[in-house]
Amino acid sequence: MTLRVLVADDSRTVRHALARLLEADPRFMVVGQAADGVEALSLAKALRPDVVTMDVRMPNLDGLEATAAIMASTP
């Protein structure tokens, strides 16, 4: 089984490094990357990933608020 992952982090470097690390393992498929909580919420609704990695400190909507919003709308 392949887990579909959405990576959310405001650092482009961290986002890309984490995506590369995950994609090196055949059990994971990165389906999207978000630069802030607002984008993470939008992509979670559109892509319906199995797992979301979330940075806590991000602009516009922090990771804790984004996680709460994702779990309320598309758990």
Predicted model as a PDB file, atoms N, CA, C, CB and O in Angstrom, pLDDT in the B-factor column:
MODEL        1                                                                  
ATOM      1  N   MET A   1       0.838  -1.186   0.000  1.00 90.00           N  
ATOM      2  CA  MET A   1       0.000   0.000   0.000  1.00 90.00           C  
ATOM      3  C   MET A   1       0.882   1.249   0.000  1.00 90.00           C  
ATOM      4  CB  MET A   1      -0.953  -0.001   1.220  1.00 90.00           C  
ATOM      5  O   MET A   1       1.831   1.344   0.779  1.00 90.00           O  
ATOM      6  N   THR A   2       0.574   2.182  -0.855  1.00 97.00           N  
ATOM      7  CA  THR A   2       1.313   3.437  -0.935  1.00 97.00           C  
ATOM      8  C   THR A   2       0.528   4.528  -0.218  1.00 97.00           C  
ATOM      9  CB  THR A   2       1.583   3.831  -2.412  1.00 97.00           C  
ATOM     10  O   THR A   2      -0.649   4.740  -0.508  1.00 97.00           O  
ATOM     11  N   LEU A   3       1.174   5.219   0.713  1.00 98.00           N  
ATOM     12  CA  LEU A   3       0.543   6.333   1.412  1.00 98.00           C  
ATOM     13  C   LEU A   3       0.761   7.618   0.627  1.00 98.00           C  
ATOM     14  CB  LEU A   3       1.100   6.471   2.847  1.00 98.00           C  
ATOM     15  O   LEU A   3       1.885   7.945   0.245  1.00 98.00           O  
ATOM     16  N   ARG A   4      -0.316   8.332   0.393  1.00 98.00           N  
ATOM     17  CA  ARG A   4      -0.270   9.614  -0.313  1.00 98.00           C  
ATOM     18  C   ARG A   4      -0.013  10.718   0.719  1.00 98.00           C  
ATOM     19  CB  ARG A   4      -1.608   9.879  -1.109  1.00 98.00           C  
ATOM     20  O   ARG A   4      -0.747  10.847   1.699  1.00 98.00           O  
ATOM     21  N   VAL A   5       1.040  11.510   0.485  1.00 98.00           N  
ATOM     22  CA  VAL A   5       1.494  12.489   1.474  1.00 98.00           C  
ATOM     23  C   VAL A   5       1.451  13.905   0.905  1.00 98.00           C  
ATOM     24  CB  VAL A   5       2.914  12.153   1.944  1.00 98.00           C  
ATOM     25  O   VAL A   5       1.840  14.147  -0.237  1.00 98.00           O  
ATOM     26  N   LEU A   6       0.971  14.832   1.728  1.00 98.00           N  
ATOM     27  CA  LEU A   6       1.046  16.267   1.445  1.00 98.00           C  
ATOM     28  C   LEU A   6       2.064  16.853   2.406  1.00 98.00           C  
ATOM     29  CB  LEU A   6      -0.362  16.976   1.591  1.00 98.00           C  
ATOM     30  O   LEU A   6       1.949  16.665   3.617  1.00 98.00           O  
ATOM     31  N   VAL A   7       3.053  17.555   1.889  1.00 98.00           N  
ATOM     32  CA  VAL A   7       4.107  18.171   2.704  1.00 98.00           C  
ATOM     33  C   VAL A   7       3.831  19.666   2.804  1.00 98.00           C  
ATOM     34  CB  VAL A   7       5.529  17.905   2.095  1.00 98.00           C  
ATOM     35  O   VAL A   7       3.726  20.351   1.787  1.00 98.00           O  
ATOM     36  N   ALA A   8       3.713  20.175   4.041  1.00 97.00           N  
ATOM     37  CA  ALA A   8       3.452  21.598   4.264  1.00 97.00           C  
ATOM     38  C   ALA A   8       4.558  22.203   5.122  1.00 97.00           C  
ATOM     39  CB  ALA A   8       2.073  21.805   4.937  1.00 97.00           C  
ATOM     40  O   ALA A   8       4.748  21.818   6.276  1.00 97.00           O  
ATOM     41  N   ASP A   9       5.282  23.155   4.540  1.00 97.00           N  
ATOM     42  CA  ASP A   9       6.363  23.854   5.250  1.00 97.00           C  
ATOM     43  C   ASP A   9       6.658  25.140   4.502  1.00 97.00           C  
ATOM     44  CB  ASP A   9       7.654  22.961   5.369  1.00 97.00           C  
ATOM     45  O   ASP A   9       6.704  25.148   3.272  1.00 97.00           O  
ATOM     46  N   ASP A  10       6.859  26.232   5.236  1.00 95.00           N  
ATOM     47  CA  ASP A  10       7.111  27.505   4.564  1.00 95.00           C  
ATOM     48  C   ASP A  10       8.528  27.618   4.011  1.00 95.00           C  
ATOM     49  CB  ASP A  10       6.854  28.640   5.515  1.00 95.00           C  
ATOM     50  O   ASP A  10       8.807  28.506   3.206  1.00 95.00           O  
ATOM     51  N   SER A  11       9.421  26.732   4.433  1.00 97.00           N  
ATOM     52  CA  SER A  11      10.783  26.717   3.894  1.00 97.00           C  
ATOM     53  C   SER A  11      10.820  25.829   2.655  1.00 97.00           C  
ATOM     54  CB  SER A  11      11.805  26.216   4.962  1.00 97.00           C  
ATOM     55  O   SER A  11      10.578  24.625   2.738  1.00 97.00           O  
ATOM     56  N   ARG A  12      11.119  26.421   1.525  1.00 97.00           N  
ATOM     57  CA  ARG A  12      11.203  25.655   0.278  1.00 97.00           C  
ATOM     58  C   ARG A  12      12.244  24.543   0.399  1.00 97.00           C  
ATOM     59  CB  ARG A  12      11.550  26.583  -0.907  1.00 97.00           C  
ATOM     60  O   ARG A  12      12.019  23.424  -0.061  1.00 97.00           O  
ATOM     61  N   THR A  13      13.379  24.854   1.019  1.00 98.00           N  
ATOM     62  CA  THR A  13      14.455  23.878   1.175  1.00 98.00           C  
ATOM     63  C   THR A  13      13.986  22.672   1.987  1.00 98.00           C  
ATOM     64  CB  THR A  13      15.671  24.528   1.847  1.00 98.00           C  
ATOM     65  O   THR A  13      14.214  21.530   1.587  1.00 98.00           O  
ATOM     66  N   VAL A  14      13.341  22.915   3.111  1.00 97.00           N  
ATOM     67  CA  VAL A  14      12.857  21.829   3.960  1.00 97.00           C  
ATOM     68  C   VAL A  14      11.768  21.038   3.239  1.00 97.00           C  
ATOM     69  CB  VAL A  14      12.322  22.381   5.299  1.00 97.00           C  
ATOM     70  O   VAL A  14      11.763  19.808   3.270  1.00 97.00           O  
ATOM     71  N   ARG A  15      10.855  21.742   2.596  1.00 97.00           N  
ATOM     72  CA  ARG A  15       9.763  21.093   1.851  1.00 97.00           C  
ATOM     73  C   ARG A  15      10.309  20.113   0.814  1.00 97.00           C  
ATOM     74  CB  ARG A  15       8.881  22.151   1.158  1.00 97.00           C  
ATOM     75  O   ARG A  15       9.887  18.958   0.750  1.00 97.00           O  
ATOM     76  N   HIS A  16      11.239  20.585   0.016  1.00 97.00           N  
ATOM     77  CA  HIS A  16      11.802  19.752  -1.046  1.00 97.00           C  
ATOM     78  C   HIS A  16      12.634  18.599  -0.478  1.00 97.00           C  
ATOM     79  CB  HIS A  16      12.661  20.603  -1.983  1.00 97.00           C  
ATOM     80  O   HIS A  16      12.578  17.483  -0.995  1.00 97.00           O  
ATOM     81  N   ALA A  17      13.403  18.862   0.581  1.00 98.00           N  
ATOM     82  CA  ALA A  17      14.214  17.809   1.196  1.00 98.00           C  
ATOM     83  C   ALA A  17      13.318  16.717   1.786  1.00 98.00           C  
ATOM     84  CB  ALA A  17      15.129  18.400   2.292  1.00 98.00           C  
ATOM     85  O   ALA A  17      13.592  15.529   1.615  1.00 98.00           O  
ATOM     86  N   LEU A  18      12.263  17.112   2.469  1.00 98.00           N  
ATOM     87  CA  LEU A  18      11.349  16.134   3.049  1.00 98.00           C  
ATOM     88  C   LEU A  18      10.634  15.342   1.955  1.00 98.00           C  
ATOM     89  CB  LEU A  18      10.326  16.832   3.955  1.00 98.00           C  
ATOM     90  O   LEU A  18      10.454  14.131   2.083  1.00 98.00           O  
ATOM     91  N   ALA A  19      10.232  16.013   0.895  1.00 98.00           N  
ATOM     92  CA  ALA A  19       9.580  15.320  -0.228  1.00 98.00           C  
ATOM     93  C   ALA A  19      10.532  14.303  -0.855  1.00 98.00           C  
ATOM     94  CB  ALA A  19       9.107  16.337  -1.297  1.00 98.00           C  
ATOM     95  O   ALA A  19      10.132  13.174  -1.140  1.00 98.00           O  
ATOM     96  N   ARG A  20      11.783  14.694  -1.071  1.00 98.00           N  
ATOM     97  CA  ARG A  20      12.771  13.756  -1.646  1.00 98.00           C  
ATOM     98  C   ARG A  20      12.993  12.564  -0.724  1.00 98.00           C  
ATOM     99  CB  ARG A  20      14.114  14.473  -1.905  1.00 98.00           C  
ATOM    100  O   ARG A  20      13.074  11.425  -1.184  1.00 98.00           O  
ATOM    101  N   LEU A  21      13.090  12.824   0.565  1.00 98.00           N  
ATOM    102  CA  LEU A  21      13.289  11.757   1.540  1.00 98.00           C  
ATOM    103  C   LEU A  21      12.114  10.775   1.522  1.00 98.00           C  
ATOM    104  CB  LEU A  21      13.469  12.347   2.948  1.00 98.00           C  
ATOM    105  O   LEU A  21      12.312   9.560   1.511  1.00 98.00           O  
ATOM    106  N   LEU A  22      10.916  11.300   1.520  1.00 98.00           N  
ATOM    107  CA  LEU A  22       9.728  10.448   1.497  1.00 98.00           C  
ATOM    108  C   LEU A  22       9.631   9.652   0.196  1.00 98.00           C  
ATOM    109  CB  LEU A  22       8.471  11.293   1.685  1.00 98.00           C  
ATOM    110  O   LEU A  22       9.315   8.462   0.215  1.00 98.00           O  
ATOM    111  N   GLU A  23       9.900  10.306  -0.926  1.00 97.00           N  
ATOM    112  CA  GLU A  23       9.769   9.640  -2.217  1.00 97.00           C  
ATOM    113  C   GLU A  23      10.850   8.584  -2.450  1.00 97.00           C  
ATOM    114  CB  GLU A  23       9.814  10.663  -3.323  1.00 97.00           C  
ATOM    115  O   GLU A  23      10.721   7.763  -3.358  1.00 97.00           O  
ATOM    116  N   ALA A  24      11.901   8.596  -1.650  1.00 97.00           N  
ATOM    117  CA  ALA A  24      12.935   7.567  -1.749  1.00 97.00           C  
ATOM    118  C   ALA A  24      12.424   6.228  -1.214  1.00 97.00           C  
ATOM    119  CB  ALA A  24      14.197   8.000  -0.982  1.00 97.00           C  
ATOM    120  O   ALA A  24      13.003   5.178  -1.493  1.00 97.00           O  
ATOM    121  N   ASP A  25      11.351   6.277  -0.455  1.00 97.00           N  
ATOM    122  CA  ASP A  25      10.741   5.076   0.103  1.00 97.00           C  
ATOM    123  C   ASP A  25       9.506   4.735  -0.725  1.00 97.00           C  
ATOM    124  CB  ASP A  25      10.372   5.274   1.612  1.00 97.00           C  
ATOM    125  O   ASP A  25       8.600   5.561  -0.835  1.00 97.00           O  
ATOM    126  N   PRO A  26       9.449   3.542  -1.307  1.00 97.00           N  
ATOM    127  CA  PRO A  26       8.325   3.201  -2.182  1.00 97.00           C  
ATOM    128  C   PRO A  26       6.968   3.150  -1.474  1.00 97.00           C  
ATOM    129  CB  PRO A  26       8.586   1.878  -2.826  1.00 97.00           C  
ATOM    130  O   PRO A  26       5.931   3.060  -2.131  1.00 97.00           O  
ATOM    131  N   ARG A  27       6.970   3.207  -0.157  1.00 97.00           N  
ATOM    132  CA  ARG A  27       5.695   3.201   0.575  1.00 97.00           C  
ATOM    133  C   ARG A  27       5.011   4.558   0.571  1.00 97.00           C  
ATOM    134  CB  ARG A  27       5.919   2.758   2.004  1.00 97.00           C  
ATOM    135  O   ARG A  27       3.853   4.664   0.973  1.00 97.00           O  
ATOM    136  N   PHE A  28       5.717   5.612   0.117  1.00 98.00           N  
ATOM    137  CA  PHE A  28       5.164   6.961   0.134  1.00 98.00           C  
ATOM    138  C   PHE A  28       5.150   7.574  -1.259  1.00 98.00           C  
ATOM    139  CB  PHE A  28       5.959   7.844   1.084  1.00 98.00           C  
ATOM    140  O   PHE A  28       6.055   7.351  -2.063  1.00 98.00           O  
ATOM    141  N   MET A  29       4.112   8.346  -1.526  1.00 98.00           N  
ATOM    142  CA  MET A  29       4.036   9.133  -2.760  1.00 98.00           C  
ATOM    143  C   MET A  29       3.626  10.554  -2.357  1.00 98.00           C  
ATOM    144  CB  MET A  29       3.008   8.499  -3.803  1.00 98.00           C  
ATOM    145  O   MET A  29       2.531  10.757  -1.832  1.00 98.00           O  
ATOM    146  N   VAL A  30       4.488  11.520  -2.596  1.00 98.00           N  
ATOM    147  CA  VAL A  30       4.181  12.909  -2.291  1.00 98.00           C  
ATOM    148  C   VAL A  30       3.249  13.425  -3.395  1.00 98.00           C  
ATOM    149  CB  VAL A  30       5.496  13.782  -2.182  1.00 98.00           C  
ATOM    150  O   VAL A  30       3.625  13.492  -4.565  1.00 98.00           O  
ATOM    151  N   VAL A  31       2.033  13.783  -2.996  1.00 98.00           N  
ATOM    152  CA  VAL A  31       1.034  14.228  -3.970  1.00 98.00           C  
ATOM    153  C   VAL A  31       0.943  15.741  -4.060  1.00 98.00           C  
ATOM    154  CB  VAL A  31      -0.321  13.664  -3.616  1.00 98.00           C  
ATOM    155  O   VAL A  31       0.332  16.273  -4.987  1.00 98.00           O  
ATOM    156  N   GLY A  32       1.552  16.443  -3.096  1.00 98.00           N  
ATOM    157  CA  GLY A  32       1.522  17.896  -3.139  1.00 98.00           C  
ATOM    158  C   GLY A  32       2.424  18.507  -2.096  1.00 98.00           C  
ATOM    159  O   GLY A  32       2.837  17.861  -1.134  1.00 98.00           O  
ATOM    160  N   GLN A  33       2.721  19.800  -2.321  1.00 98.00           N  
ATOM    161  CA  GLN A  33       3.546  20.566  -1.391  1.00 98.00           C  
ATOM    162  C   GLN A  33       2.898  21.924  -1.187  1.00 98.00           C  
ATOM    163  CB  GLN A  33       5.009  20.717  -1.915  1.00 98.00           C  
ATOM    164  O   GLN A  33       2.457  22.561  -2.143  1.00 98.00           O  
ATOM    165  N   ALA A  34       2.843  22.364   0.068  1.00 97.00           N  
ATOM    166  CA  ALA A  34       2.220  23.640   0.412  1.00 97.00           C  
ATOM    167  C   ALA A  34       3.212  24.532   1.147  1.00 97.00           C  
ATOM    168  CB  ALA A  34       0.962  23.416   1.273  1.00 97.00           C  
ATOM    169  O   ALA A  34       3.996  24.058   1.969  1.00 97.00           O  
ATOM    170  N   ALA A  35       3.172  25.823   0.846  1.00 97.00           N  
ATOM    171  CA  ALA A  35       4.095  26.785   1.447  1.00 97.00           C  
ATOM    172  C   ALA A  35       3.525  27.473   2.684  1.00 97.00           C  
ATOM    173  CB  ALA A  35       4.475  27.826   0.429  1.00 97.00           C  
ATOM    174  O   ALA A  35       4.252  28.179   3.384  1.00 97.00           O  
ATOM    175  N   ASP A  36       2.240  27.280   2.964  1.00 96.00           N  
ATOM    176  CA  ASP A  36       1.636  27.847   4.168  1.00 96.00           C  
ATOM    177  C   ASP A  36       0.372  27.067   4.517  1.00 96.00           C  
ATOM    178  CB  ASP A  36       1.313  29.354   3.970  1.00 96.00           C  
ATOM    179  O   ASP A  36      -0.044  26.177   3.776  1.00 96.00           O  
ATOM    180  N   GLY A  37      -0.230  27.407   5.645  1.00 95.00           N  
ATOM    181  CA  GLY A  37      -1.403  26.682   6.106  1.00 95.00           C  
ATOM    182  C   GLY A  37      -2.611  26.830   5.213  1.00 95.00           C  
ATOM    183  O   GLY A  37      -3.395  25.891   5.070  1.00 95.00           O  
ATOM    184  N   VAL A  38      -2.774  27.985   4.613  1.00 96.00           N  
ATOM    185  CA  VAL A  38      -3.912  28.214   3.712  1.00 96.00           C  
ATOM    186  C   VAL A  38      -3.793  27.291   2.500  1.00 96.00           C  
ATOM    187  CB  VAL A  38      -3.977  29.709   3.259  1.00 96.00           C  
ATOM    188  O   VAL A  38      -4.768  26.655   2.099  1.00 96.00           O  
ATOM    189  N   GLU A  39      -2.597  27.221   1.923  1.00 97.00           N  
ATOM    190  CA  GLU A  39      -2.376  26.349   0.781  1.00 97.00           C  
ATOM    191  C   GLU A  39      -2.526  24.871   1.185  1.00 97.00           C  
ATOM    192  CB  GLU A  39      -0.980  26.604   0.180  1.00 97.00           C  
ATOM    193  O   GLU A  39      -3.058  24.067   0.421  1.00 97.00           O  
ATOM    194  N   ALA A  40      -2.058  24.526   2.378  1.00 97.00           N  
ATOM    195  CA  ALA A  40      -2.194  23.147   2.866  1.00 97.00           C  
ATOM    196  C   ALA A  40      -3.660  22.756   2.981  1.00 97.00           C  
ATOM    197  CB  ALA A  40      -1.496  22.983   4.229  1.00 97.00           C  
ATOM    198  O   ALA A  40      -4.041  21.652   2.590  1.00 97.00           O  
ATOM    199  N   LEU A  41      -4.478  23.644   3.509  1.00 96.00           N  
ATOM    200  CA  LEU A  41      -5.909  23.379   3.636  1.00 96.00           C  
ATOM    201  C   LEU A  41      -6.548  23.169   2.267  1.00 96.00           C  
ATOM    202  CB  LEU A  41      -6.602  24.531   4.372  1.00 96.00           C  
ATOM    203  O   LEU A  41      -7.317  22.228   2.070  1.00 96.00           O  
ATOM    204  N   SER A  42      -6.228  24.040   1.337  1.00 97.00           N  
ATOM    205  CA  SER A  42      -6.764  23.936  -0.023  1.00 97.00           C  
ATOM    206  C   SER A  42      -6.330  22.637  -0.704  1.00 97.00           C  
ATOM    207  CB  SER A  42      -6.314  25.135  -0.858  1.00 97.00           C  
ATOM    208  O   SER A  42      -7.146  21.943  -1.311  1.00 97.00           O  
ATOM    209  N   LEU A  43      -5.035  22.317  -0.597  1.00 98.00           N  
ATOM    210  CA  LEU A  43      -4.528  21.102  -1.233  1.00 98.00           C  
ATOM    211  C   LEU A  43      -5.063  19.841  -0.558  1.00 98.00           C  
ATOM    212  CB  LEU A  43      -3.005  21.095  -1.208  1.00 98.00           C  
ATOM    213  O   LEU A  43      -5.304  18.837  -1.228  1.00 98.00           O  
ATOM    214  N   ALA A  44      -5.250  19.884   0.753  1.00 98.00           N  
ATOM    215  CA  ALA A  44      -5.801  18.716   1.453  1.00 98.00           C  
ATOM    216  C   ALA A  44      -7.215  18.422   0.955  1.00 98.00           C  
ATOM    217  CB  ALA A  44      -5.808  18.948   2.988  1.00 98.00           C  
ATOM    218  O   ALA A  44      -7.585  17.263   0.771  1.00 98.00           O  
ATOM    219  N   LYS A  45      -7.997  19.470   0.741  1.00 97.00           N  
ATOM    220  CA  LYS A  45      -9.359  19.287   0.219  1.00 97.00           C  
ATOM    221  C   LYS A  45      -9.332  18.747  -1.207  1.00 97.00           C  
ATOM    222  CB  LYS A  45     -10.136  20.614   0.262  1.00 97.00           C  
ATOM    223  O   LYS A  45     -10.122  17.870  -1.555  1.00 97.00           O  
ATOM    224  N   ALA A  46      -8.428  19.264  -2.027  1.00 97.00           N  
ATOM    225  CA  ALA A  46      -8.378  18.879  -3.440  1.00 97.00           C  
ATOM    226  C   ALA A  46      -7.734  17.514  -3.660  1.00 97.00           C  
ATOM    227  CB  ALA A  46      -7.623  19.923  -4.228  1.00 97.00           C  
ATOM    228  O   ALA A  46      -8.199  16.738  -4.495  1.00 97.00           O  
ATOM    229  N   LEU A  47      -6.665  17.212  -2.916  1.00 98.00           N  
ATOM    230  CA  LEU A  47      -5.874  16.011  -3.177  1.00 98.00           C  
ATOM    231  C   LEU A  47      -6.238  14.822  -2.298  1.00 98.00           C  
ATOM    232  CB  LEU A  47      -4.432  16.321  -2.998  1.00 98.00           C  
ATOM    233  O   LEU A  47      -5.940  13.680  -2.650  1.00 98.00           O  
ATOM    234  N   ARG A  48      -6.880  15.074  -1.156  1.00 97.00           N  
ATOM    235  CA  ARG A  48      -7.282  14.027  -0.219  1.00 97.00           C  
ATOM    236  C   ARG A  48      -6.123  13.074   0.143  1.00 97.00           C  
ATOM    237  CB  ARG A  48      -8.436  13.229  -0.813  1.00 97.00           C  
ATOM    238  O   ARG A  48      -6.241  11.863  -0.044  1.00 97.00           O  
ATOM    239  N   PRO A  49      -4.996  13.622   0.663  1.00 98.00           N  
ATOM    240  CA  PRO A  49      -3.862  12.757   1.024  1.00 98.00           C  
ATOM    241  C   PRO A  49      -4.199  11.882   2.235  1.00 98.00           C  
ATOM    242  CB  PRO A  49      -2.610  13.608   1.323  1.00 98.00           C  
ATOM    243  O   PRO A  49      -5.129  12.170   2.987  1.00 98.00           O  
ATOM    244  N   ASP A  50      -3.429  10.817   2.405  1.00 97.00           N  
ATOM    245  CA  ASP A  50      -3.576   9.956   3.579  1.00 97.00           C  
ATOM    246  C   ASP A  50      -2.892  10.577   4.795  1.00 97.00           C  
ATOM    247  CB  ASP A  50      -2.996   8.559   3.298  1.00 97.00           C  
ATOM    248  O   ASP A  50      -3.339  10.406   5.929  1.00 97.00           O  
ATOM    249  N   VAL A  51      -1.795  11.303   4.539  1.00 96.00           N  
ATOM    250  CA  VAL A  51      -0.980  11.888   5.594  1.00 96.00           C  
ATOM    251  C   VAL A  51      -0.582  13.302   5.188  1.00 96.00           C  
ATOM    252  CB  VAL A  51       0.275  11.017   5.877  1.00 96.00           C  
ATOM    253  O   VAL A  51      -0.306  13.568   4.018  1.00 96.00           O  
ATOM    254  N   VAL A  52      -0.554  14.207   6.171  1.00 97.00           N  
ATOM    255  CA  VAL A  52      -0.054  15.566   5.941  1.00 97.00           C  
ATOM    256  C   VAL A  52       1.075  15.818   6.937  1.00 97.00           C  
ATOM    257  CB  VAL A  52      -1.204  16.644   6.092  1.00 97.00           C  
ATOM    258  O   VAL A  52       0.873  15.708   8.146  1.00 97.00           O  
ATOM    259  N   THR A  53       2.269  16.157   6.430  1.00 97.00           N  
ATOM    260  CA  THR A  53       3.334  16.608   7.328  1.00 97.00           C  
ATOM    261  C   THR A  53       3.155  18.110   7.444  1.00 97.00           C  
ATOM    262  CB  THR A  53       4.793  16.217   6.797  1.00 97.00           C  
ATOM    263  O   THR A  53       2.950  18.786   6.435  1.00 97.00           O  
ATOM    264  N   MET A  54       3.228  18.644   8.656  1.00 96.00           N  
ATOM    265  CA  MET A  54       2.870  20.038   8.864  1.00 96.00           C  
ATOM    266  C   MET A  54       3.891  20.748   9.733  1.00 96.00           C  
ATOM    267  CB  MET A  54       1.494  20.140   9.490  1.00 96.00           C  
ATOM    268  O   MET A  54       4.153  20.329  10.861  1.00 96.00           O  
ATOM    269  N   ASP A  55       4.466  21.818   9.215  1.00 95.00           N  
ATOM    270  CA  ASP A  55       5.310  22.703  10.017  1.00 95.00           C  
ATOM    271  C   ASP A  55       4.380  23.468  10.951  1.00 95.00           C  
ATOM    272  CB  ASP A  55       6.168  23.686   9.112  1.00 95.00           C  
ATOM    273  O   ASP A  55       3.274  23.835  10.552  1.00 95.00           O  
ATOM    274  N   VAL A  56       4.804  23.712  12.172  1.00 94.00           N  
ATOM    275  CA  VAL A  56       3.951  24.427  13.120  1.00 94.00           C  
ATOM    276  C   VAL A  56       3.932  25.924  12.831  1.00 94.00           C  
ATOM    277  CB  VAL A  56       4.424  24.179  14.550  1.00 94.00           C  
ATOM    278  O   VAL A  56       2.869  26.545  12.837  1.00 94.00           O  
ATOM    279  N   ARG A  57       5.090  26.499  12.581  1.00 93.00           N  
ATOM    280  CA  ARG A  57       5.173  27.946  12.356  1.00 93.00           C  
ATOM    281  C   ARG A  57       5.208  28.236  10.862  1.00 93.00           C  
ATOM    282  CB  ARG A  57       6.422  28.542  13.052  1.00 93.00           C  
ATOM    283  O   ARG A  57       6.194  27.955  10.179  1.00 93.00           O  
ATOM    284  N   MET A  58       4.102  28.812  10.365  1.00 91.00           N  
ATOM    285  CA  MET A  58       4.002  29.190   8.951  1.00 91.00           C  
ATOM    286  C   MET A  58       3.200  30.480   8.859  1.00 91.00           C  
ATOM    287  CB  MET A  58       3.336  28.052   8.096  1.00 91.00           C  
ATOM    288  O   MET A  58       2.412  30.789   9.753  1.00 91.00           O  
ATOM    289  N   PRO A  59       3.395  31.232   7.787  1.00 89.00           N  
ATOM    290  CA  PRO A  59       2.637  32.468   7.609  1.00 89.00           C  
ATOM    291  C   PRO A  59       1.183  32.177   7.214  1.00 89.00           C  
ATOM    292  CB  PRO A  59       3.307  33.350   6.547  1.00 89.00           C  
ATOM    293  O   PRO A  59       0.847  31.071   6.792  1.00 89.00           O  
ATOM    294  N   ASN A  60       0.347  33.183   7.359  1.00 90.00           N  
ATOM    295  CA  ASN A  60      -1.066  33.177   6.955  1.00 90.00           C  
ATOM    296  C   ASN A  60      -1.945  32.294   7.834  1.00 90.00           C  
ATOM    297  CB  ASN A  60      -1.182  32.720   5.526  1.00 90.00           C  
ATOM    298  O   ASN A  60      -2.961  32.769   8.341  1.00 90.00           O  
ATOM    299  N   LEU A  61      -1.598  31.061   8.026  1.00 90.00           N  
ATOM    300  CA  LEU A  61      -2.340  30.130   8.880  1.00 90.00           C  
ATOM    301  C   LEU A  61      -1.305  29.156   9.412  1.00 90.00           C  
ATOM    302  CB  LEU A  61      -3.516  29.383   8.095  1.00 90.00           C  
ATOM    303  O   LEU A  61      -0.694  28.412   8.644  1.00 90.00           O  
ATOM    304  N   ASP A  62      -1.103  29.157  10.741  1.00 91.00           N  
ATOM    305  CA  ASP A  62      -0.038  28.292  11.267  1.00 91.00           C  
ATOM    306  C   ASP A  62      -0.445  26.819  11.189  1.00 91.00           C  
ATOM    307  CB  ASP A  62       0.295  28.672  12.728  1.00 91.00           C  
ATOM    308  O   ASP A  62      -1.599  26.490  10.914  1.00 91.00           O  
ATOM    309  N   GLY A  63       0.520  25.955  11.433  1.00 92.00           N  
ATOM    310  CA  GLY A  63       0.301  24.529  11.283  1.00 92.00           C  
ATOM    311  C   GLY A  63      -0.757  23.954  12.202  1.00 92.00           C  
ATOM    312  O   GLY A  63      -1.480  23.038  11.811  1.00 92.00           O  
ATOM    313  N   LEU A  64      -0.864  24.476  13.425  1.00 94.00           N  
ATOM    314  CA  LEU A  64      -1.876  23.983  14.353  1.00 94.00           C  
ATOM    315  C   LEU A  64      -3.279  24.350  13.881  1.00 94.00           C  
ATOM    316  CB  LEU A  64      -1.631  24.541  15.755  1.00 94.00           C  
ATOM    317  O   LEU A  64      -4.190  23.523  13.912  1.00 94.00           O  
ATOM    318  N   GLU A  65      -3.444  25.594  13.444  1.00 95.00           N  
ATOM    319  CA  GLU A  65      -4.755  26.023  12.929  1.00 95.00           C  
ATOM    320  C   GLU A  65      -5.099  25.296  11.630  1.00 95.00           C  
ATOM    321  CB  GLU A  65      -4.771  27.548  12.697  1.00 95.00           C  
ATOM    322  O   GLU A  65      -6.250  24.916  11.415  1.00 95.00           O  
ATOM    323  N   ALA A  66      -4.114  25.106  10.775  1.00 95.00           N  
ATOM    324  CA  ALA A  66      -4.345  24.403   9.505  1.00 95.00           C  
ATOM    325  C   ALA A  66      -4.737  22.948   9.786  1.00 95.00           C  
ATOM    326  CB  ALA A  66      -3.073  24.462   8.596  1.00 95.00           C  
ATOM    327  O   ALA A  66      -5.641  22.415   9.143  1.00 95.00           O  
ATOM    328  N   THR A  67      -4.065  22.312  10.737  1.00 95.00           N  
ATOM    329  CA  THR A  67      -4.397  20.936  11.075  1.00 95.00           C  
ATOM    330  C   THR A  67      -5.833  20.829  11.588  1.00 95.00           C  
ATOM    331  CB  THR A  67      -3.419  20.396  12.121  1.00 95.00           C  
ATOM    332  O   THR A  67      -6.574  19.929  11.194  1.00 95.00           O  
ATOM    333  N   ALA A  68      -6.216  21.751  12.464  1.00 96.00           N  
ATOM    334  CA  ALA A  68      -7.587  21.755  12.991  1.00 96.00           C  
ATOM    335  C   ALA A  68      -8.600  21.937  11.864  1.00 96.00           C  
ATOM    336  CB  ALA A  68      -7.760  22.868  14.043  1.00 96.00           C  
ATOM    337  O   ALA A  68      -9.638  21.275  11.848  1.00 96.00           O  
ATOM    338  N   ALA A  69      -8.301  22.836  10.919  1.00 95.00           N  
ATOM    339  CA  ALA A  69      -9.220  23.090   9.806  1.00 95.00           C  
ATOM    340  C   ALA A  69      -9.302  21.868   8.878  1.00 95.00           C  
ATOM    341  CB  ALA A  69      -8.768  24.339   9.008  1.00 95.00           C  
ATOM    342  O   ALA A  69     -10.383  21.518   8.405  1.00 95.00           O  
ATOM    343  N   ILE A  70      -8.172  21.231   8.625  1.00 95.00           N  
ATOM    344  CA  ILE A  70      -8.170  20.034   7.783  1.00 95.00           C  
ATOM    345  C   ILE A  70      -8.969  18.923   8.443  1.00 95.00           C  
ATOM    346  CB  ILE A  70      -6.732  19.563   7.508  1.00 95.00           C  
ATOM    347  O   ILE A  70      -9.777  18.265   7.787  1.00 95.00           O  
ATOM    348  N   MET A  71      -8.752  18.710   9.725  1.00 94.00           N  
ATOM    349  CA  MET A  71      -9.468  17.643  10.422  1.00 94.00           C  
ATOM    350  C   MET A  71     -10.974  17.933  10.515  1.00 94.00           C  
ATOM    351  CB  MET A  71      -8.886  17.454  11.825  1.00 94.00           C  
ATOM    352  O   MET A  71     -11.780  17.004  10.572  1.00 94.00           O  
ATOM    353  N   ALA A  72     -11.347  19.200  10.530  1.00 95.00           N  
ATOM    354  CA  ALA A  72     -12.779  19.551  10.566  1.00 95.00           C  
ATOM    355  C   ALA A  72     -13.453  19.365   9.218  1.00 95.00           C  
ATOM    356  CB  ALA A  72     -12.956  20.990  11.021  1.00 95.00           C  
ATOM    357  O   ALA A  72     -14.646  19.069   9.156  1.00 95.00           O  
ATOM    358  N   SER A  73     -12.688  19.537   8.123  1.00 92.00           N  
ATOM    359  CA  SER A  73     -13.307  19.476   6.806  1.00 92.00           C  
ATOM    360  C   SER A  73     -13.020  18.195   6.037  1.00 92.00           C  
ATOM    361  CB  SER A  73     -12.858  20.631   6.002  1.00 92.00           C  
ATOM    362  O   SER A  73     -13.906  17.672   5.361  1.00 92.00           O  
ATOM    363  N   THR A  74     -11.803  17.683   6.127  1.00 88.00           N  
ATOM    364  CA  THR A  74     -11.425  16.484   5.378  1.00 88.00           C  
ATOM    365  C   THR A  74     -10.498  15.599   6.194  1.00 88.00           C  
ATOM    366  CB  THR A  74     -10.756  16.865   4.059  1.00 88.00           C  
ATOM    367  O   THR A  74      -9.324  15.448   5.856  1.00 88.00           O  
ATOM    368  N   PRO A  75     -11.022  15.010   7.274  1.00 86.00           N  
ATOM    369  CA  PRO A  75     -10.156  14.206   8.163  1.00 86.00           C  
ATOM    370  C   PRO A  75      -9.585  12.976   7.482  1.00 86.00           C  
ATOM    371  CB  PRO A  75     -10.931  13.774   9.389  1.00 86.00           C  
ATOM    372  O   PRO A  75      -8.846  12.213   8.104  1.00 86.00           O  
TER     373      PRO A  75                                                      
ENDMDL                                                                          
END                                                                             
